[in-house]
């Protein structure tokens, strides 16, 4: 009998490469408790990440904004074999600070990974010229929901984050380059990426907690449909990206699994671009 890795899995004879790879993938996140914020539909990056995590052995829990989404999130959670979902409106300090207690009440005394996939800006702020939708209210809303929430929820979870745990968020090229109509969201994503660096250096020395962002290429999600001219961006990627195709939510999910797993223990404070080479193309 041959034992593989740290698990209790035994083979009668040495497994071949296909057997080993298949088995290793299935246990990549085995037993890890992963909390995901931002799931709203099966047409979202959060869903792609959750699906990949579930397929590779993770235990999942979700947060949602308010009671309007309870039934929808519970249905999505069931499809993803999630354990439970709890309300956490990131515009409410009470909801954020009370999140660890809600997790404990559902049997989670610790969290091994946190995925932040929350982003929002008022529709008028992501259409037309930058200054057209620029108001103090729109600016504040985009930053509070899309950037501040990342640091605030991470701070709330700090005491129950496991040693060697991993935290990831989702960004976009609009953080560093001009993208038509992206406007105030570009500023919020730039702030989000800065938060990654500061959180990584804050949490790393304490419990070896890793913090990274995935800068995903444009994906046809429900949220992206609210950005004016988004189909033009998708067409541009197909024409100019090194791989001549758009990326999928499943591919982002697979990258997220790597970052949440022990395979990425040396990677932190990074913004990892996954866009099929589009951001390095010579763009007009």
ROKEDO-244266 format. One line per field, with one value per residue (C-alpha): residue in one letter; x, y, z; chain; residue number from 1. Coordinates in Angstrom, 1 decimal, m for minus. Layout:
code <- (A:...)
px <- (X:...)
py <- (Y:...)
pz <- (Z:...)
unit <- (A:...)
pos <- (NUM:...)
***
This chain:
code <- (X:X:X:X:X:X:X:X:X:X:X:X:X:X:X:X:X:X:X:X:X:X:X:X:X:X:X:X:X:X:X:X:X:X:X:X:X:X:X:X:X:X:X:X:X:X:X:X:X:X:X:X:X:X:X:X:X:X:X:X:X:X:X:X:X:X:X:X:X:X:X:X:X:X:X:X:X:X:X:X:X:X:X:X:X:X:X:X:X:X:X:X:X:X:X:X:X:X:X:X:X:X:X:X:X:X:X:X:X:X:X:X:X:X:X:X:X:X:X:X:X:X:X:X:X:X:X:X:X:X:X:X:X:X:X:X:X:X:X:X:X:X:X:X:X:X:X:X:X:X:X:X:X:X:X:X:X:X:X:X:X:X:X:X:X:X:X:X:X:X:X:X:X:X:X:X:X:X:X:X:X:X:X:X:X:X:X:X:X:X:X:X:X:X:X:X:X:X:X:X:X:X:X:X:X:X:X:X:X:X:X:X:X:X:X:X:X:X:X:X:X:X:X:X:X:X:X:X:X:X:X:X:X:X:X:X:X:X:X:X:X:X:X:X:X:X:X:X:X:X:X:X:X:X:X:X:X:X:X:X:X:X:X:X:X:X:X:X:X:X:X:X:X:X:X:X:X:X:X:X:X:X:X:X)
px <- (0.0:1.3:0.3:0.2:1.0:m0.5:m3.9:m5.3:m5.5:m3.8:m3.1:m2.3:0.5:2.2:m0.3:0.4:0.8:m2.9:m4.2:m1.9:m2.7:m6.5:m6.3:m4.1:m6.4:m9.4:m7.7:m6.1:m8.5:m9.7:m11.1:m10.3:m13.1:m13.4:m15.7:m16.8:m18.4:m19.9:m21.9:m25.0:m25.5:m24.1:m22.8:m20.2:m16.5:m17.5:m19.4:m16.5:m14.2:m16.8:m17.3:m13.6:m13.2:m16.1:m14.8:m11.5:m12.7:m13.2:m16.0:m17.8:m19.8:m21.1:m22.1:m24.9:m26.0:m29.5:m32.8:m33.7:m31.1:m31.6:m33.5:m31.2:m28.0:m29.3:m30.2:m26.7:m25.1:m27.0:m25.8:m22.2:m22.5:m22.1:m22.5:m24.4:m24.9:m25.0:m26.1:m23.3:m24.0:m20.6:m22.1:m23.0:m20.2:m22.5:m22.8:m19.1:m18.0:m20.7:m19.6:m17.2:m20.0:m22.4:m19.8:m19.2:m22.9:m22.9:m20.1:m17.1:m14.6:m11.9:m11.6:m8.8:m9.5:m11.5:m12.5:m13.7:m15.5:m17.6:m17.7:m20.3:m20.7:m23.8:m24.8:m24.4:m20.8:m19.8:m21.2:m19.8:m17.0:m15.3:m16.5:m20.1:m20.9:m18.4:m20.1:m19.0:m21.8:m20.8:m17.1:m17.8:m20.2:m17.8:m14.9:m16.8:m18.3:m15.5:m12.4:m13.0:m15.1:m12.1:m9.9:m12.9:m14.0:m10.5:m9.9:m13.1:m12.0:m8.4:m8.9:m10.4:m8.2:m6.0:m2.3:m1.1:m4.6:m5.1:m7.1:m7.8:m9.8:m10.6:m9.4:m9.3:m6.9:m8.9:m6.9:m3.8:m4.9:m7.7:m10.7:m13.7:m16.7:m15.0:m14.4:m14.7:m14.5:m10.9:m10.1:m11.8:m9.8:m6.5:m7.4:m8.3:m4.9:m3.1:m5.1:m3.7:m0.1:m0.8:m2.8:m0.2:2.5:0.3:m1.0:2.0:4.3:1.5:0.2:1.8:m1.4:m1.2:m3.1:m3.3:m5.5:m6.4:m6.6:m9.0:m9.5:m13.0:m15.6:m19.2:m20.7:m24.0:m22.2:m20.1:m23.2:m23.8:m20.7:m21.5:m19.7:m18.5:m19.0:m16.5:m13.9:m14.6:m14.2:m10.9:m9.5:m10.3:m8.5:m5.4:m4.8:m1.8:m4.1:m6.8:m9.6:m11.4:m10.8:m13.6:m14.8:m13.7:m10.1:m10.2:m11.6:m8.7:m6.2:m8.1:m7.8:m4.0:m3.8:m6.0:m4.1:m0.8:0.8:1.1:2.6:5.4:3.1:1.7:1.2:0.8:m1.7:m1.7:m2.9:m5.0:m6.2:m4.7:m1.9:m4.3:m2.8:0.7:m0.7:0.0:m3.3:m4.5)
py <- (0.0:3.4:6.6:9.8:13.2:14.1:12.6:9.2:8.1:4.8:3.0:m0.7:0.3:3.4:5.6:6.8:10.5:10.9:9.3:11.4:14.7:13.9:13.0:16.0:18.4:17.0:17.6:21.0:22.9:19.9:21.0:24.7:27.0:29.7:32.8:34.5:38.0:39.3:36.3:37.6:35.3:32.4:35.0:36.5:36.1:35.2:32.2:31.1:31.2:29.5:26.7:26.0:26.0:23.7:21.3:21.1:20.3:23.6:24.2:27.4:30.1:33.3:36.8:38.8:42.4:42.3:40.3:41.1:38.5:35.8:33.4:33.9:33.4:30.3:28.8:29.6:28.3:25.1:24.7:25.2:22.9:25.8:25.4:28.6:32.3:35.3:38.9:41.4:44.8:46.3:49.8:48.9:49.0:46.9:44.2:44.1:44.0:41.4:39.1:36.9:36.2:35.1:32.7:31.2:30.8:28.7:26.5:28.3:29.2:30.0:31.0:29.7:32.0:35.1:36.1:39.7:40.1:43.2:46.2:48.8:52.4:54.3:53.8:57.5:57.3:54.6:56.2:59.0:61.3:61.0:64.4:63.8:61.4:62.7:63.8:63.4:60.9:58.7:58.9:57.9:55.1:53.5:53.6:52.5:49.5:48.5:49.3:50.2:47.1:44.9:46.3:46.6:43.0:41.7:43.7:42.2:38.7:39.1:37.2:34.2:34.0:30.9:30.9:30.7:31.8:33.6:36.6:37.7:40.4:41.1:44.2:45.3:47.1:50.3:50.8:51.7:52.6:54.6:52.5:54.4:54.7:53.0:56.3:56.4:52.6:53.0:55.1:52.7:49.8:51.7:52.2:48.5:47.5:49.8:48.1:44.8:46.0:47.6:44.6:42.1:43.9:44.3:40.7:38.8:39.2:38.3:34.9:34.5:35.7:36.3:39.1:39.3:40.6:39.1:41.7:39.9:40.6:41.7:39.0:39.2:39.2:40.6:43.5:44.3:44.7:48.0:49.5:51.5:50.1:47.0:44.8:47.0:46.1:42.4:42.7:44.6:41.7:39.2:41.2:42.3:40.0:37.6:34.6:36.3:35.4:36.6:35.0:33.1:33.2:29.5:30.5:33.2:30.6:28.2:31.0:31.9:28.2:28.4:31.6:30.1:26.9:26.1:26.0:29.8:30.2:32.5:34.9:38.0:41.7:41.1:42.1:39.2:40.0:37.3:38.7:36.5:39.1:42.0:44.5:44.1:44.7:48.0:49.6:52.9)
pz <- (0.0:m1.0:0.8:m1.3:0.3:3.7:3.1:4.1:0.4:m0.4:m3.6:m4.0:m6.4:m7.4:m9.3:m12.8:m13.6:m14.6:m11.4:m9.3:m10.9:m10.8:m7.1:m6.2:m7.9:m6.0:m2.7:m3.5:m1.2:0.8:4.1:3.6:4.7:2.1:2.5:m0.7:m0.9:m4.2:m5.5:m7.2:m10.2:m12.1:m14.6:m12.3:m11.5:m7.9:m9.3:m11.4:m8.3:m6.1:m8.7:m9.0:m5.2:m4.7:m7.4:m5.6:m2.2:m0.4:2.1:1.0:2.7:1.2:2.2:0.6:0.7:2.2:2.4:m1.2:m2.2:0.4:m1.7:m4.8:m2.8:m1.0:m4.4:m5.8:m2.6:m2.9:m6.5:m5.3:m2.3:0.0:3.7:4.4:3.5:5.9:5.4:5.3:3.7:3.3:3.6:7.2:9.9:12.1:9.5:8.9:12.5:13.3:10.5:12.5:15.1:12.3:11.0:14.4:14.9:11.7:13.0:11.5:14.2:11.6:8.0:5.7:2.8:1.9:m1.6:m2.1:m5.5:m4.7:m7.0:m7.7:m8.9:m9.8:m13.5:m14.3:m13.0:m15.5:m18.7:m20.8:m19.9:m16.5:m15.3:m16.5:m13.6:m11.1:m7.9:m4.3:m3.7:m6.7:m5.8:m2.2:m3.1:m5.6:m3.1:m0.1:m1.8:m4.1:m2.1:1.6:2.0:1.2:4.0:6.4:6.1:6.2:9.4:10.9:10.0:11.2:14.6:13.0:9.9:10.1:10.0:6.3:5.1:1.8:0.9:m2.7:m4.4:m8.1:m10.0:m13.6:m16.0:m15.5:m12.3:m14.2:m17.7:m19.2:m20.2:m21.8:m19.5:m16.6:m15.0:m11.2:m11.0:m12.3:m9.3:m6.9:m8.4:m8.0:m4.4:m4.0:m5.4:m3.0:m0.2:m1.3:m0.7:2.6:4.0:2.8:4.8:7.8:8.0:6.7:9.7:12.1:10.8:7.4:5.8:2.0:0.2:m3.6:m6.3:m9.7:m12.4:m14.7:m18.3:m19.4:m18.9:m20.0:m16.6:m15.3:m13.6:m16.7:m18.8:m16.9:m18.4:m21.6:m24.7:m22.9:m26.0:m27.8:m25.2:m25.6:m29.4:m28.9:m26.7:m29.4:m31.9:m29.9:m27.0:m27.4:m27.3:m29.5:m27.1:m24.1:m20.7:m18.9:m15.3:m15.0:m15.9:m13.2:m10.8:m11.5:m10.8:m7.6:m6.5:m6.9:m4.8:m2.1:m1.9:m0.2:m3.7:m3.6:m0.1:m1.4:m3.3:m1.6:m2.2:m5.9:m8.6:m11.0:m14.4:m16.2:m19.5:m22.3:m22.8:m23.6:m21.2:m22.9:m26.4:m28.1:m27.7:m29.4)
unit <- (A:A:A:A:A:A:A:A:A:A:A:A:A:A:A:A:A:A:A:A:A:A:A:A:A:A:A:A:A:A:A:A:A:A:A:A:A:A:A:A:A:A:A:A:A:A:A:A:A:A:A:A:A:A:A:A:A:A:A:A:A:A:A:A:A:A:A:A:A:A:A:A:A:A:A:A:A:A:A:A:A:A:A:A:A:A:A:A:A:A:A:A:A:A:A:A:A:A:A:A:A:A:A:A:A:A:A:A:A:A:A:A:A:A:A:A:A:A:A:A:A:A:A:A:A:A:A:A:A:A:A:A:A:A:A:A:A:A:A:A:A:A:A:A:A:A:A:A:A:A:A:A:A:A:A:A:A:A:A:A:A:A:A:A:A:A:A:A:A:A:A:A:A:A:A:A:A:A:A:A:A:A:A:A:A:A:A:A:A:A:A:A:A:A:A:A:A:A:A:A:A:A:A:A:A:A:A:A:A:A:A:A:A:A:A:A:A:A:A:A:A:A:A:A:A:A:A:A:A:A:A:A:A:A:A:A:A:A:A:A:A:A:A:A:A:A:A:A:A:A:A:A:A:A:A:A:A:A:A:A:A:A:A:A:A:A:A:A:A:A:A:A:A:A:A:A:A:A:A:A:A:A:A:A)
pos <- (1:2:3:4:5:6:7:8:9:10:11:12:13:14:15:16:17:18:19:20:21:22:23:24:25:26:27:28:29:30:31:32:33:34:35:36:37:38:39:40:41:42:43:44:45:46:47:48:49:50:51:52:53:54:55:56:57:58:59:60:61:62:63:64:65:66:67:68:69:70:71:72:73:74:75:76:77:78:79:80:81:82:83:84:85:86:87:88:89:90:91:92:93:94:95:96:97:98:99:100:101:102:103:104:105:106:107:108:109:110:111:112:113:114:115:116:117:118:119:120:121:122:123:124:125:126:127:128:129:130:131:132:133:134:135:136:137:138:139:140:141:142:143:144:145:146:147:148:149:150:151:152:153:154:155:156:157:158:159:160:161:162:163:164:165:166:167:168:169:170:171:172:173:174:175:176:177:178:179:180:181:182:183:184:185:186:187:188:189:190:191:192:193:194:195:196:197:198:199:200:201:202:203:204:205:206:207:208:209:210:211:212:213:214:215:216:217:218:219:220:221:222:223:224:225:226:227:228:229:230:231:232:233:234:235:236:237:238:239:240:241:242:243:244:245:246:247:248:249:250:251:252:253:254:255:256:257:258:259:260:261:262:263:264:265:266:267:268:269:270:271:272:273:274:275:276:277:278:279:280:281:282:283:284)
***
